[in-house]
């Protein structure tokens, strides 16, 4: 415990002699020594300034709190993943991890969207009118936006209905945009996760009004058509050339399906990508992502018509993502349409084009640059040595067996649809035509090549063909021939450890000038 002040030595107060009794103190305060000045009152202006500053700080904190609460109160929240086969993965770090955000537009006519048709057109949650997967790289230098056609036929997992708790029946071949009506946005997330092998971190679901209000808040977006268009079905009415559109016309442009290109959903996606590229340029040029008042105004507009997952309902998460996007170079904002081909049972719909689709998905999973070349390494396996085998044929030499009669089974244990076909086609091209496919295997992490007695040379040659390392070769007495088990370390391509990107995978970047949409002459 410290000593009392009176007991401390060496100070002026301790050494000063006591004043004589009765000494006069007239004209000088009794407690003031020769070297001490009297205390002064703070000037009035300083008191007022301090009080004002304190008031401003308190008011600022209060306003910021109200703004955050207001934004969070605007959004609706839904479960991220409602698939019956969903697993709980660690939450992504919104500030530093590669981030996947599924952006959806719903065609529901419920509520304020009823003006666009009757509820019989699309009631309840509706179907997904737009499905785009935005991927932000870990270094915040690249963004890719992958569009999925609404009539893409894919497996739809069983999904829990959040209202009833019941699960829908799984579908081997369902239309992707219907997943929203089965269990809300969490079902669409589950279907795309299953299709791509990804683990989507967040979703945003917007309705018609979100598009109208956002484009109005931004002051319009520049678009272009090569011929004047007037479509009573969508309400689109534009002169030839460039136009700045917002509100109803912006919504009509994004919904337009009959007037552009071949009147397909693919042509509509192309127009949507051009619109988003133009909007991205405008936001970047005007510094919107660093203008807090403007950013708040946009957030206030959008969140009124938005449903998000719980992780994204936090305004701090939204701001963190906006902060990551502000410095991305426009040449590295890539728009991609998932590779597709006509769906054989119904050519009016589409299915994934393999192996190109798996190659794109693998590139995104590995955080590769879709604009920076045709090949992206996906890990240390890219430099693994090909499988050596004493009995295997030397590269380029004729094998000591007939390739066409060697029994080879390809097992798809990647979890990616169509993977076994991709590898079987590569084997056939190399002369191994006696192949069978097993597409129903459970996913495993590691690729292996199992081989029975007297098939070591065939297994070695197959490993060399795909660049699979020697450590993957496993002698297995119980099988006849060779069995390739493609695991999740060999998700795409025909060279182990590499992702081959299909040519011209990027439709356009945000740096490119506004693209004019081709208007057709179909009756409307």
NORMOBEL-V497540 format. One record per residue. N is the residue number from 1. RES is the residue in one small letter. OMEGA is omega in degrees with one decimal (* if undefined). D_FIRST is the distance of its C-alpha to the first C-alpha in Angstrom with 2 decimals. Layout:
N:RES:OMEGA:D_FIRST ; N:RES:OMEGA:D_FIRST
//
This chain:
1:x:-176.8:0.00 ; 2:x:178.9:3.81 ; 3:x:175.3:6.61 ; 4:x:-178.3:9.25 ; 5:x:-177.8:12.08 ; 6:x:-176.9:14.55 ; 7:x:-177.9:13.05 ; 8:x:-178.8:13.40 ; 9:x:173.0:16.81 ; 10:x:-177.5:19.63 ; 11:x:-179.2:19.74 ; 12:x:-178.5:22.91 ; 13:x:-178.4:21.50 ; 14:x:-174.9:20.28 ; 15:x:-176.2:23.69 ; 16:x:179.1:25.98 ; 17:x:179.8:27.95 ; 18:x:179.3:27.96 ; 19:x:-179.6:30.98 ; 20:x:179.8:33.77 ; 21:x:177.6:34.48 ; 22:x:178.7:37.14 ; 23:x:-177.9:36.97 ; 24:x:174.9:38.54 ; 25:x:-176.1:36.55 ; 26:x:176.8:39.65 ; 27:x:179.7:39.87 ; 28:x:179.5:36.24 ; 29:x:-174.5:33.16 ; 30:x:-174.3:31.30 ; 31:x:-175.0:27.91 ; 32:x:177.1:29.39 ; 33:x:-176.8:29.39 ; 34:x:-177.3:32.16 ; 35:x:-178.9:30.38 ; 36:x:175.3:29.06 ; 37:x:176.7:31.20 ; 38:x:178.8:31.34 ; 39:x:178.2:30.21 ; 40:x:175.1:33.12 ; 41:x:178.6:33.88 ; 42:x:178.1:34.46 ; 43:x:-178.7:38.20 ; 44:x:-178.1:39.98 ; 45:x:179.8:41.31 ; 46:x:177.8:37.84 ; 47:x:-179.4:36.75 ; 48:x:-179.2:40.00 ; 49:x:-179.6:39.70 ; 50:x:179.6:36.18 ; 51:x:-179.6:37.29 ; 52:x:180.0:40.46 ; 53:x:178.2:38.74 ; 54:x:178.5:36.36 ; 55:x:178.7:39.44 ; 56:x:179.2:41.36 ; 57:x:178.5:38.68 ; 58:x:180.0:38.50 ; 59:x:-179.9:42.30 ; 60:x:177.9:42.68 ; 61:x:-179.7:40.50 ; 62:x:179.5:42.40 ; 63:x:178.9:45.76 ; 64:x:178.3:44.93 ; 65:x:178.6:43.94 ; 66:x:179.7:47.17 ; 67:x:179.0:49.20 ; 68:x:-180.0:47.83 ; 69:x:-179.1:48.41 ; 70:x:179.0:51.85 ; 71:x:-179.9:52.88 ; 72:x:177.8:51.67 ; 73:x:-179.5:53.44 ; 74:x:-169.9:56.65 ; 75:x:169.8:57.22 ; 76:x:-174.5:58.71 ; 77:x:176.8:57.40 ; 78:x:-178.5:59.52 ; 79:x:-177.8:59.11 ; 80:x:-174.8:59.24 ; 81:x:-177.8:61.58 ; 82:x:-179.6:63.88 ; 83:x:-179.7:66.06 ; 84:x:-178.9:66.67 ; 85:x:-177.9:66.08 ; 86:x:176.4:62.84 ; 87:x:179.6:59.88 ; 88:x:179.9:56.21 ; 89:x:177.6:55.12 ; 90:x:180.0:51.63 ; 91:x:179.6:51.01 ; 92:x:171.5:51.60 ; 93:x:-175.2:48.93 ; 94:x:-178.0:50.38 ; 95:x:-170.0:48.76 ; 96:x:-175.5:49.97 ; 97:x:165.1:52.55 ; 98:x:-170.5:56.31 ; 99:x:175.3:56.90 ; 100:x:-179.3:60.02 ; 101:x:178.2:60.50 ; 102:x:-179.9:63.72 ; 103:x:-177.3:64.97 ; 104:x:169.6:67.60 ; 105:x:-179.4:69.72 ; 106:x:178.5:71.25 ; 107:x:-179.9:74.73 ; 108:x:174.6:74.02 ; 109:x:178.9:75.86 ; 110:x:175.7:73.49 ; 111:x:-174.7:71.72 ; 112:x:177.5:71.96 ; 113:x:-177.9:73.84 ; 114:x:180.0:76.81 ; 115:x:-177.6:78.63 ; 116:x:177.3:79.36 ; 117:x:-179.9:81.55 ; 118:x:178.9:81.86 ; 119:x:176.6:79.46 ; 120:x:175.9:82.30 ; 121:x:178.5:81.87 ; 122:x:-179.8:78.33 ; 123:x:178.0:76.44 ; 124:x:-179.9:73.05 ; 125:x:-179.0:70.89 ; 126:x:176.3:73.99 ; 127:x:179.9:74.54 ; 128:x:179.3:72.73 ; 129:x:179.1:74.54 ; 130:x:175.2:72.41 ; 131:x:-179.4:70.47 ; 132:x:178.7:68.61 ; 133:x:179.1:66.01 ; 134:x:-178.3:63.62 ; 135:x:177.9:61.93 ; 136:x:-177.2:59.06 ; 137:x:-177.8:58.55 ; 138:x:-178.7:55.20 ; 139:x:177.9:55.11 ; 140:x:-179.1:56.02 ; 141:x:-175.7:59.08 ; 142:x:173.6:61.82 ; 143:x:171.9:62.85 ; 144:x:179.1:65.92 ; 145:x:-176.3:67.45 ; 146:x:179.3:69.91 ; 147:x:176.0:72.36 ; 148:x:176.2:73.92 ; 149:x:-177.9:77.31 ; 150:x:-179.7:77.27 ; 151:x:175.2:80.40 ; 152:x:-179.1:79.09 ; 153:x:-177.8:80.13 ; 154:x:171.6:77.44 ; 155:x:176.5:76.29 ; 156:x:-179.0:74.18 ; 157:x:171.4:71.81 ; 158:x:-176.6:71.47 ; 159:x:178.0:68.92 ; 160:x:174.8:67.02 ; 161:x:-175.3:67.78 ; 162:x:-179.3:64.42 ; 163:x:-174.8:66.19 ; 164:x:-175.7:68.05 ; 165:x:-179.4:66.27 ; 166:x:179.0:69.69 ; 167:x:173.7:70.53 ; 168:x:178.4:73.43 ; 169:x:176.6:76.02 ; 170:x:-179.9:75.51 ; 171:x:177.2:78.15 ; 172:x:-179.9:79.58 ; 173:x:178.9:80.86 ; 174:x:178.5:79.32 ; 175:x:-170.1:78.97 ; 176:x:-175.2:75.43 ; 177:x:179.0:75.05 ; 178:x:-177.7:75.81 ; 179:x:-179.1:72.57 ; 180:x:-178.1:70.73 ; 181:x:-178.2:72.93 ; 182:x:-177.4:72.30 ; 183:x:-179.2:68.55 ; 184:x:-175.5:67.15 ; 185:x:178.9:65.55 ; 186:x:177.1:63.93 ; 187:x:175.7:67.44 ; 188:x:175.9:68.39 ; 189:x:-178.9:65.24 ; 190:x:-179.2:66.25 ; 191:x:-178.9:69.81 ; 192:x:173.4:68.79 ; 193:x:-179.3:66.22 ; 194:x:-177.1:69.01 ; 195:x:-170.4:71.46 ; 196:x:-174.4:69.29 ; 197:x:-179.7:66.96 ; 198:x:174.7:64.00 ; 199:x:-174.4:60.93 ; 200:x:-173.8:60.70 ; 201:x:-176.1:57.14 ; 202:x:170.0:57.78 ; 203:x:172.0:60.66 ; 204:x:178.2:61.58 ; 205:x:-177.7:64.52 ; 206:x:176.3:65.95 ; 207:x:-176.0:68.93 ; 208:x:-175.4:71.60 ; 209:x:179.3:69.60 ; 210:x:179.9:66.76 ; 211:x:-178.6:69.23 ; 212:x:-174.4:70.69 ; 213:x:179.3:67.43 ; 214:x:-178.2:65.78 ; 215:x:176.5:68.74 ; 216:x:178.1:68.89 ; 217:x:-179.8:65.20 ; 218:x:-177.9:65.83 ; 219:x:176.2:68.84 ; 220:x:179.4:71.37 ; 221:x:-178.6:72.15 ; 222:x:174.9:75.06 ; 223:x:-177.7:77.76 ; 224:x:172.4:81.30 ; 225:x:-175.5:84.62 ; 226:x:178.6:87.78 ; 227:x:177.9:90.03 ; 228:x:-177.7:89.57 ; 229:x:174.9:88.61 ; 230:x:-176.1:88.93 ; 231:x:-179.9:88.22 ; 232:x:-177.1:88.58 ; 233:x:-178.6:86.95 ; 234:x:-175.2:83.56 ; 235:x:-179.1:83.94 ; 236:x:-178.6:83.49 ; 237:x:-175.6:85.41 ; 238:x:172.2:84.92 ; 239:x:176.0:87.13 ; 240:x:178.6:87.79 ; 241:x:-175.1:85.15 ; 242:x:176.5:81.48 ; 243:x:173.2:79.90 ; 244:x:-172.3:76.43 ; 245:x:177.3:75.97 ; 246:x:176.1:73.42 ; 247:x:-176.3:73.32 ; 248:x:-178.9:76.47 ; 249:x:176.6:78.17 ; 250:x:177.7:75.22 ; 251:x:179.2:75.29 ; 252:x:179.7:79.07 ; 253:x:-177.6:78.81 ; 254:x:179.7:76.37 ; 255:x:-174.3:78.48 ; 256:x:179.9:81.81 ; 257:x:-172.9:83.75 ; 258:x:-168.7:87.44 ; 259:x:-173.2:87.73 ; 260:x:172.8:86.01 ; 261:x:-179.3:87.51 ; 262:x:178.1:89.24 ; 263:x:179.9:87.73 ; 264:x:175.9:85.53 ; 265:x:179.1:81.88 ; 266:x:177.5:81.48 ; 267:x:177.5:82.75 ; 268:x:177.3:80.36 ; 269:x:178.9:77.45 ; 270:x:178.0:78.58 ; 271:x:178.6:78.48 ; 272:x:179.1:75.02 ; 273:x:177.3:73.73 ; 274:x:178.3:75.22 ; 275:x:-178.3:73.59 ; 276:x:177.0:70.13 ; 277:x:178.6:70.54 ; 278:x:179.0:71.42 ; 279:x:177.9:68.49 ; 280:x:178.5:66.12 ; 281:x:-178.4:67.47 ; 282:x:179.7:67.00 ; 283:x:179.9:63.39 ; 284:x:-176.6:62.67 ; 285:x:-177.0:64.55 ; 286:x:177.7:62.89 ; 287:x:-174.6:59.35 ; 288:x:-174.5:58.90 ; 289:x:175.2:56.30 ; 290:x:179.0:53.93 ; 291:x:-172.7:54.69 ; 292:x:179.0:52.12 ; 293:x:179.7:53.96 ; 294:x:179.4:57.26 ; 295:x:177.7:55.78 ; 296:x:179.1:54.33 ; 297:x:178.0:57.74 ; 298:x:179.7:59.44 ; 299:x:178.7:56.94 ; 300:x:179.7:57.44 ; 301:x:-172.5:61.20 ; 302:x:-173.3:61.32 ; 303:x:177.5:58.84 ; 304:x:-175.8:60.94 ; 305:x:-170.7:63.70 ; 306:x:168.7:61.79 ; 307:x:-177.6:61.04 ; 308:x:173.8:58.52 ; 309:x:-175.2:56.85 ; 310:x:-178.6:53.43 ; 311:x:-178.2:51.73 ; 312:x:-179.4:53.23 ; 313:x:176.6:52.54 ; 314:x:-177.0:49.06 ; 315:x:178.2:49.35 ; 316:x:177.5:46.92 ; 317:x:178.2:49.45 ; 318:x:-179.1:52.26 ; 319:x:178.4:50.41 ; 320:x:179.9:49.54 ; 321:x:176.8:53.24 ; 322:x:178.8:54.28 ; 323:x:179.0:51.88 ; 324:x:-175.9:53.50 ; 325:x:-167.3:56.96 ; 326:x:-175.7:56.43 ; 327:x:180.0:57.05 ; 328:x:177.2:59.86 ; 329:x:-176.5:62.97 ; 330:x:179.5:65.93 ; 331:x:180.0:68.13 ; 332:x:171.3:65.87 ; 333:x:-170.6:66.16 ; 334:x:176.4:69.06 ; 335:x:-173.2:71.16 ; 336:x:168.7:72.95 ; 337:x:-178.3:75.40 ; 338:x:179.7:75.21 ; 339:x:-172.6:78.39 ; 340:x:171.5:81.00 ; 341:x:-178.1:84.64 ; 342:x:177.5:87.00 ; 343:x:-170.3:86.51 ; 344:x:-179.4:89.74 ; 345:x:-178.8:90.39 ; 346:x:-175.6:89.81 ; 347:x:176.0:90.06 ; 348:x:176.0:88.71 ; 349:x:-176.6:85.29 ; 350:x:175.0:83.39 ; 351:x:179.8:81.62 ; 352:x:172.9:79.38 ; 353:x:-179.7:81.22 ; 354:x:8.7:80.36 ; 355:x:-172.1:79.15 ; 356:x:-177.3:78.04 ; 357:x:179.3:75.78 ; 358:x:178.2:73.94 ; 359:x:177.6:73.52 ; 360:x:-178.9:71.83 ; 361:x:179.9:69.52 ; 362:x:178.6:68.57 ; 363:x:179.1:67.86 ; 364:x:179.1:65.48 ; 365:x:-179.1:63.73 ; 366:x:177.8:63.20 ; 367:x:-178.6:61.84 ; 368:x:178.1:64.86 ; 369:x:-178.5:66.12 ; 370:x:-178.7:69.26 ; 371:x:-167.8:70.33 ; 372:x:178.4:69.89 ; 373:x:-175.0:72.81 ; 374:x:-177.6:74.74 ; 375:x:178.0:72.70 ; 376:x:176.8:69.06 ; 377:x:-177.0:67.57 ; 378:x:176.2:65.66 ; 379:x:-177.0:63.73 ; 380:x:-178.9:64.06 ; 381:x:-178.7:67.27 ; 382:x:-179.1:68.99 ; 383:x:-179.9:69.21 ; 384:x:179.8:70.12 ; 385:x:175.5:73.31 ; 386:x:-172.6:76.38 ; 387:x:174.3:77.33 ; 388:x:177.9:79.24 ; 389:x:-174.6:81.82 ; 390:x:-176.9:84.39 ; 391:x:-176.3:87.06 ; 392:x:178.9:86.20 ; 393:x:175.0:88.52 ; 394:x:179.7:87.54 ; 395:x:177.4:86.72 ; 396:x:-179.6:89.96 ; 397:x:179.8:92.24 ; 398:x:-179.8:94.43 ; 399:x:-178.9:92.97 ; 400:x:-179.2:94.90 ; 401:x:178.5:95.18 ; 402:x:-177.4:96.31 ; 403:x:-170.5:93.29 ; 404:x:-176.3:95.07 ; 405:x:178.8:95.30 ; 406:x:-177.9:91.82 ; 407:x:-179.7:90.07 ; 408:x:176.2:86.65 ; 409:x:177.5:84.36 ; 410:x:179.5:81.60 ; 411:x:179.0:78.76 ; 412:x:177.4:76.46 ; 413:x:-179.1:73.01 ; 414:x:-172.0:71.18 ; 415:x:-179.3:70.92 ; 416:x:-177.5:72.67 ; 417:x:174.2:76.01 ; 418:x:-174.8:79.02 ; 419:x:-178.2:77.43 ; 420:x:178.7:80.06 ; 421:x:179.4:82.87 ; 422:x:-179.1:81.34 ; 423:x:178.2:81.31 ; 424:x:177.6:84.73 ; 425:x:178.3:86.23 ; 426:x:176.8:84.84 ; 427:x:179.9:86.39 ; 428:x:179.0:89.70 ; 429:x:179.3:89.74 ; 430:x:176.3:89.33 ; 431:x:179.0:92.26 ; 432:x:-171.3:90.50 ; 433:x:179.4:92.32 ; 434:x:-176.0:92.15 ; 435:x:174.1:88.72 ; 436:x:-177.6:87.30 ; 437:x:172.9:84.17 ; 438:x:-172.3:81.63 ; 439:x:-171.6:79.58 ; 440:x:-177.0:77.93 ; 441:x:174.4:75.50 ; 442:x:-177.2:71.82 ; 443:x:174.4:69.56 ; 444:x:-174.2:68.21 ; 445:x:-168.2:65.95 ; 446:x:176.4:68.08 ; 447:x:176.4:71.67 ; 448:x:170.7:74.01 ; 449:x:179.0:77.68 ; 450:x:179.5:79.17 ; 451:x:-179.2:82.60 ; 452:x:179.8:85.14 ; 453:x:177.5:87.36 ; 454:x:178.9:89.48 ; 455:x:-179.6:87.53 ; 456:x:-178.5:85.03 ; 457:x:178.2:86.95 ; 458:x:179.6:87.01 ; 459:x:178.7:83.30 ; 460:x:179.4:82.57 ; 461:x:177.9:84.70 ; 462:x:177.0:83.08 ; 463:x:177.7:79.63 ; 464:x:-179.8:80.84 ; 465:x:-177.5:82.26 ; 466:x:-178.0:78.90 ; 467:x:-179.5:76.73 ; 468:x:-174.5:75.03 ; 469:x:-177.4:73.36 ; 470:x:-178.5:74.77 ; 471:x:-178.7:71.81 ; 472:x:-179.1:73.13 ; 473:x:-175.9:76.45 ; 474:x:175.0:76.68 ; 475:x:-174.7:79.85 ; 476:x:-174.7:80.61 ; 477:x:-172.4:83.67 ; 478:x:-178.0:83.99 ; 479:x:177.0:84.96 ; 480:x:179.6:88.08 ; 481:x:-174.9:87.59 ; 482:x:177.8:84.38 ; 483:x:176.4:81.65 ; 484:x:176.1:79.21 ; 485:x:-178.0:76.08 ; 486:x:-179.4:74.36 ; 487:x:-174.9:70.65 ; 488:x:170.6:67.91 ; 489:x:179.4:67.56 ; 490:x:-169.4:71.13 ; 491:x:-177.7:71.13 ; 492:x:178.4:73.70 ; 493:x:-179.0:76.13 ; 494:x:172.8:78.29 ; 495:x:-176.5:76.13 ; 496:x:177.7:73.23 ; 497:x:179.2:69.89 ; 498:x:175.4:71.19 ; 499:x:177.7:71.66 ; 500:x:178.3:74.89 ; 501:x:176.3:74.70 ; 502:x:-179.7:77.97 ; 503:x:175.6:79.51 ; 504:x:-178.5:78.81 ; 505:x:-179.1:76.16 ; 506:x:179.1:74.43 ; 507:x:176.6:76.42 ; 508:x:173.4:74.68 ; 509:x:-179.8:71.39 ; 510:x:-179.9:69.64 ; 511:x:-176.3:70.53 ; 512:x:-179.0:74.26 ; 513:x:-177.5:75.93 ; 514:x:-179.3:76.95 ; 515:x:178.1:79.59 ; 516:x:177.9:82.64 ; 517:x:179.8:83.59 ; 518:x:-179.7:87.21 ; 519:x:-178.8:88.88 ; 520:x:-178.7:91.70 ; 521:x:-179.5:94.94 ; 522:x:178.7:94.59 ; 523:x:-179.6:95.64 ; 524:x:*:92.83
//
